[in-house]
Amino acid sequence: MKAAIYTEYGPPAVLHLQEIPKPTPKENEILVRVAATAVNYGDLVARNFKNISHAEFNMPTIFMFPARFSFGWRKPKNPILGNEFSGVVEAVGHQVTRFKPGDPVFGYRGMNMGANVEYLCMPETGTVAIKPANLSHAETAVIPGALIALNILKKVNIRPGQKLLINGASGSIGSAALQLAKAQGAHVTGVCGTPRLAFVQALGADAVIDYTKEDFTQNGKTYDLILDVLGKSSFARCQNSLKPGGIYLLASFKMKAVFQMLWTSIVGDKRG
């Protein structure tokens, strides 16, 4: 079978197609013929992990060393990227009871990656489920990112009429958060780069800001919630863009933001 392989860190050019053996499911596994997989920010970081600086690493620096060890210090330990997929079950192990050949499924492989292949094996008890009938494989392959967005937004109890700004509205988490917030009646402003303005508008954003031309923290507008997906802003910069009692929410953050969260939880100001 074909797989997208990378054996060294670097730009997209390090990826190449290669024939590898087709896997055989174990007694508790299903074999999935992959129809679609997503390329997300995690794939980009993993592909070039050797060259990612501490500043670009979107987690507390203390996690940098174990992450480098896990992904591979000089070259990738796992040569196949991709952590989200949608496809059809082709075969099952003899102990599998939840799935049968022909079932359309989708799933999430997390840091194990390995979804950019024609076939993959997943434990029956892993993060895999029957694909919604009303969604295509391409649409279903990005659902795991939507679940992350859903869990984040559950923390803030969005109400109709509230004004939200999503910094990073064109990625898997941001685009899902935008649609979920709109479904709850919020007025949503999406921040993204020039090439993705039309995409964010098509998702239903009430307003779109091109971050290459405008700094949303300097335009005088205020919001009930600012969601920063990749931590590209900061609480200090966004504070004046929050309404009284407004919430600054991060999907990924560093230690400075952790201390800020602890401090604002003590002093009672939710703008942190």
N, C-alpha and C positions, 0 to 999 in steps of 0.2 A: 504494500500500500504506500501511498505518497504521504509525506509529512513535511511541514515547514520547519527546517532545522537551523539552529545557529550554534556554532562551536566556539565563537569568540564574541566578546562584547563589542558594541559599536553601533553605527547608524543602520538604517533599514537594509543597506546593501549586504550586511552579514547574514541575512536570511536567504536560504536557498531550498529548493525542493529536493527531496531525497527519498529513495525507496527504502522502507524498513519493513521488518516482518509484521504481518497482521497478528494482533494479539488474540489469545484464546481465553475466554472467560473462565475464572475459577468457579468452584461449586456455588459460591455466594455472590457471583458477579453477573452483570449483564454486558453484552457486547453491543455497542451503539454505532450505527453508521451515521457519521456526522453530516448534517445538512447545512448547518450554519454555525459560525462562532464569532464572537465579538473581539474587537481590538480596543482595549481600554488603556487608561493611564498606567495601570499596573504592568501591562505588557511593555509599554515604552520604557518604564524604569528598569524592569528586569533585563530587557535587551541591552541596555547600556549601563548596567549597574556599576561596573568598574569605574566609570567616569562620572558618576553622580556625586556631587559635592555634599558636604554636610548641610549647606544652606538649601540645596535642592531636595534633600531628603525630607519627605513630608510627615515625619514622625519625630518624637524626641530622640536626640542624638544617641542616647544610651542604647537604643535599639539598632543603631547602625552596624555595630560589630557583629551581633548574632545574625543580622540579615545578610551581611556579606558572607558570613560563614555558611549560611543556609543556601544561598544562591550560587556560591562559588567565588573564591577569592580572585583567582587569575582568569578563570574561564568558567562558563556556565556548567553547573552540575547537571541540570536538566536541560537538554538541548531543544526542547519543544515548548513554545509559549502557548498561551490561551487558557483561560480559566472558566469561560462561559461557553455553553454549547447547546444546540438543539439538533435532534436527529430521530432515528427510528431504531428500535431494538431489533437486532438481527439474530441474536442467539442468547440463551440464558444458561447459567449453571444449574445443576440438577436440584440444588436446594432453594432456588429462587421461587417465590410464590407471588410476589407483588406485580411482576411484569411478565409479559410473554412476547415472543417474536411478533413484529408488526406494530407494537405499541409506539406511538409518537411520544417522545420524552424530551425533557430539557434538564440541565443541571449546572452545577457549579463545582469546580475542582480546587478553588482557593490557591494556596501557594504551591500545591502539587503541579499546577499548570498541566500541559500536555494535551490541550484540546485542538490544536491546529494540525489535525490528522484526519485521515479518512475514516478510521475506526478507533474507538477507545473502549476500555473496560471501566465500569463503575461498580462499586459494591451496591448491592440491593438496598442496603441501609444508609447509603451515602446521600449527599445532597442532590437528589434526582427525583423527578416527578413527571406525571403525565402532562403532555403539552396541552394548553388550552385549545379547543377546537376552532375558535374564532380568530386565532392568530397564526401568522405564517411562521416558518422556522426562523426566518431572519428577525422577525419581531420578537419571538420568544427567546432568542439567544441573549437578548439584553435584559431580560427580566431580573436576574440577580442584582444588577446595578439598581434597578427600581426598588427592590426590597430594602437595600441599604438606605435609599432616599426615604422610603416609607418609615423605617425605624427612626431615622433622624427627626423627621417632621412630627412623629408621634410625641416627641418630647416637648413640643411647644404649643399644642392645642390651637391650631390655626382656626380663626373665625372669619366668616364672610365679611368682606369690606376691608380687612387688614391689608396693609401695604408691605410687600415682601420684596427684597432684592436678593437675587442669586448671583454671586460672583463665581463664574465658571458654569454658565447655564447651558453650554453646548455639549458637555461630557455626559457619560452614562448616568452618573448620580445627579448632576445638575439638571439635565433635560427631564429626568423622571420627576425630580422635585418640583420643577416648574409645572408639569402637567397635574401632579397630585395637588399642589397648592391651588391651581386654577379650579380643579374639581371641587375644592372646598370653599370656593367663592372669594378667594383672595385676589387682590390687584398685584400682579407680579411684574417686576422689572428684571430683565435678564442682561447680564454683562458677559460679553464674549469678544472674540477677535473679529476682524473685518470679514474673513471668508465664511463665517458661520452666522452672520446677522440674519440672513433670510431663513435659515433653518430654525433659529430660535423664535423668530416671528411666526413661522408656520406652526410651531408647537403651541401658540396661543398667548405668548407674552404680550402684556399690555403696553410695555415700553421696552426698548432694547438700547443698550449703551455699548458702543465700541470702545473697549479699554485702551486701544491704541490712539484714540483721538480725544477721549474725555475721561477724567478722573471722577468717578461717582462720589468720592468723599469731598469733592470741592464744588459741587454744583448747587449746594444749598438745600437739596431735597432730603426729607427724613422718612424713615421707615419703621414699622413695628418690629420687623425681623430682617436681619441681614445674615444670609447663609453663605459662608465662604467655603467652597468645596475643597480647594487645595491650599488654603492658608496663604493666599497671595496678598491679602491685606493684613491689617493688625487692628486690635481693639482700640489702640490709641488713635489711629487714623480714622476709624469708623465711628468713634464715640459721638461726634457731633452730627452724624448722619442718622442717629437713632432717636426716635421719639422718647419722651419720658417713660421709663418702664420697658423700653424696647430691648430686644434680645439679639445679641451677637452670637451666632452659632457656627461652630467649626466642624467640618467632616473629618479633617485631619489637622493635627496640631503638634507644636513643639513644647518643650518644658516651660518656656516663658508663658505660653497661653494657659498651661495647667495651673501655674501659680496665680495667674490673673483670674481664672475661674474660682480658685479657692478664696481669693481675696474678695471678689464681688459676692460670693455666696455668704461670706461673713458680714460684710457691710450692708448687704441687702439690695444692692444695685444689680439688676438683671442684665445690664449692658456689659456682659463679659462672659 
